[in-house]
Amino acid sequence: MSDIITGPSAGRTGLLRKIHRINAIMLAAFIVIHMATHVSGLWGIDTYNTVQNALRTVYRFPPFEVALLVSIKAQLLLGAWLMVIRLRLGRPRGFWSWLQIVSGGVFFIFMTQHLYSFAMARVYFDLDTNFYWPASVMSGPWFIYYFWPYYMLGVFAVFAHAAAGVRFILLDRGAVRAARTIPAALTGAGALLAVIIPPIIAGVFYDIDLPEDWIRYLRFYMPQFEPW
């Protein structure tokens, strides 16, 4: 089945794709600094929290934070709708088409849970979502068995999805050489970060003394939880 949309639907779909791409560009800056925060954890918990607090002066500014949350939710909804439209045309064709669809689906699931957990931790439990937020679910069973692959897949999915999108844009513009190198580099960066970040927040490089507030947070979901 052809993946070319004709008629009025083509205009609407094209507009949705354009909004999705523009929004993705704006979110890219936040993703980069968010990944930088996680990687800074290689130098310790204090470094992670110091970097995060410095960057929060920008993205925790109330008007900016509201705009960021709206942008993230809009991106997820737009992406889900575009994925439905694409799948209604038939099976994706080729590696990059499959990567775009699958990574988009994985990222949607990842972010839906991430936003829920963020709301619970910050609003319901009134906790500071610093280093100990991701580290809490990596501090013992059974949470770690789910969240280690969860973080790996989530990190890789956002870079893989971006790589596929960038590739199609470059091909549309005739930049064939760039379409071979840039998406591969983005995918490789995502794979590298997906391997590096989970051990940082799991305490592989140094001991993590989980605060009691975060233990209570986990016991809300699993009353018998004990950190390693």
N, C-alpha and C positions, 0 to 999 in steps of 0.2 A: 504494500500500500504506500502511496506517495506520502511524503511528509510535508508537502507544500499545501498551505492553507489558502483557499481562495475566497472571494466574496467579502462581505462585511466582516466576517470573523477574522480575516487576515489583518484588517486594520486594527481591530481590538487587540488581537494577540500580539501584533507588532508593538502596540503602545505599551502593553503589559511587560513585554520583554525589555523595552527601552527603559521603563521605570525600574524594573528589576536590576538592570545593569548599572544605571546611575546610582541607585541606592547601594548596590554592592561596592561601588567605588568609594562612596562615603564611609561605609562600614569597614573598608579595608584598613583604614588608619587605626581604628580601634582594635581590630584583630591583631595588627602588628604589635601595638603596645601591650596588648593582653598576652601575646606569646612572649614578648620580651620580659614581662613580669615573671612569667613561669620559669623562663630560662635563668633569670637572675637568682632563682632559688638554688642554683648550683653553688653559689657562694654563701648559702646559709639562710636561715629563716629571717634574721634581722634584715639582711640585704633585700630579700623578697618584699618584706613589709615596707621597707624604706622606699624602694622603687615604686611599689603600688601606691603608697601615700602621696608620693610626689606627682604621679600621673593622675591620681584622683582629684587633684585640684582643678583639673580640666574636666574630666568626664563625670565627676560627682557634682559639678555646678548645676543646681536644680533645673534650669531651663534646658541645659545641654543633656542632662541625664534623661529627662522626660522625652526629648527628641530622639535620643539614642534608643530607648526602649520601644518607642513607637516605630522607629526605623527597623529594628530587629524583628518585631512582630509583623510588620508589613512585608518584610523580605521573606519571612517564612510562609505567609499566606500567599503571596504572589508566586513564590517558588512552587508551592504545593499545587496551585491552580495551573501553572504552566506545565507541571509534570503530568497532571491529569489530561490536559489538552494534548501533550505529546504522546502519551500512551494510547489515547483514543485513535491516533493515526496508525497504530500498529507497533510492532516490536522495534526498538532502537536498532540502528545498523552501524556496526563497527565498534571498535574498542572505546573511542572517546565518547560516542553517544551513550553507550552503556555506562561508562564511568560517570558521566554527567547525571544520568538518571539515578543510579544507585547511590552515589555519594550525596546527591541532593536529598534522597529519602533518608539516608543515615543521619545527615546533618539536621534534618527536620526533627527526627526522633530525639537526637542528642539535645538540641536547643529547647525543645518543648519541656523535657525533663529538667534541663539546666535552669530555665526560667522559673519553673515550679519550685525547685530546690532553693533558688535564690530568694524567692518570695517567702518561703517558709523560714529560712535561716534569718533573713534580715528583718522581715515584718513580724512574723509570728513569734519567733524566739528572740528577736532584738539582738542578734549577734553581729559582730563585725566580720564581714565576709573577707577576711584576710587569708594568709597562708593556711590557717587551720581549717578553713572551710573545705577545700579539696583534700587536704591531708587527712581530715577526719574520716572520710569514707575509704581511705587507703590504710587505715590503722589497725585493721584486723578483720577476721571473718564475721559474717559472710559477705560483708560489704565489698571487701577488696576483690573478691572473685568476680564480682560484676563490674566494679568501677575501673579496674585496670584495663580491661578491653574496651570499656565504655569511653575512657579518655583517649585511648589509642585510636579507636575508630573515629571519634568525634574530631580530633585534631587533624587526622589524615583526610577526613571527608571534606572539611572546609577548604583545604588546599587543593585537593583533587577536583572538587567542584569548580573552584575558581580557575584551575588550570584548563579544564575542558571548555569553560566559557570563554576564556582568553583565546584559546586556540581557534574557536569558531569565529570570533571577532577578527582575528588576524587573517584568517583565510578569506573572510568576506572582503577584506581590504587588500588582498593580494600579497600579503607579507608571508610568503610560504616558508622562507628560511626561519623567520622569527617564530612561526607557528610550530616549527619542529623543536626549537631550543627552549623558549620561554615556558611553555606548558610542562615540558619534562623537568625543568629546573624547579618549578613550583611544586610539582608532584614529589620530587626528591626532597625538597625542603619539608613538605608535610610529613613524609615518611620519617625523616630524621627527627623532627620534633615529636612525632608520635612515639618514638622510641625513647627520647630523652626525658620528656616531661613526667610520665608516670613514676619512674624511679625517684625523681626529685621529691614528689609529694608523698611517696610511700616510705621515705626514710631510709633509702638504700645508702645514701652518701653520708648521713649523719643521723643521730638519734632525734626523735621527735617526741617531746613530752606533751601529749595532748591535754589542753586545759579541760577542767571538769565541766565547764559549760558545754563544750563540744561533745563530751561523753554523754551528757544528759540529752543533748540533741539527737544523738544516734539511738539512745535508749527509747526515745519516743517512737521510733520505727521498729526497734528490736530490743525489748526490755531486758534481755539477758546479755546484751552486748558487753564485752570486755576487750579493751585494746591489747595488742600484743605487748 
